[in-house]
């Protein structure tokens, strides 16, 4: 089943947080206990779900809140021009 059209409205800011903290994906994977492959899927926006336990572990390792890690993009109203 293809993902719902609105699935791409939630973005993951993992790359930004890693850069701000001077941490590599490999280092984060070791701290959190998640594979580098799974973190890469999350970082590149291809994940369709995340467990709360994983989110909590990421927030603890990155010293952040879930809202720092996730970003929501509202849908444009019907008929509104697309912003680029």
Secondary structure, DSSP 8 states (H G I E B T S, - for coil): ----GGGGGEEE-HHHHHHHHT--HHHHHHHHT--HHHHHHHHTT--S---HHHHHHHHHHHT--HHHHEEE-----TT-----
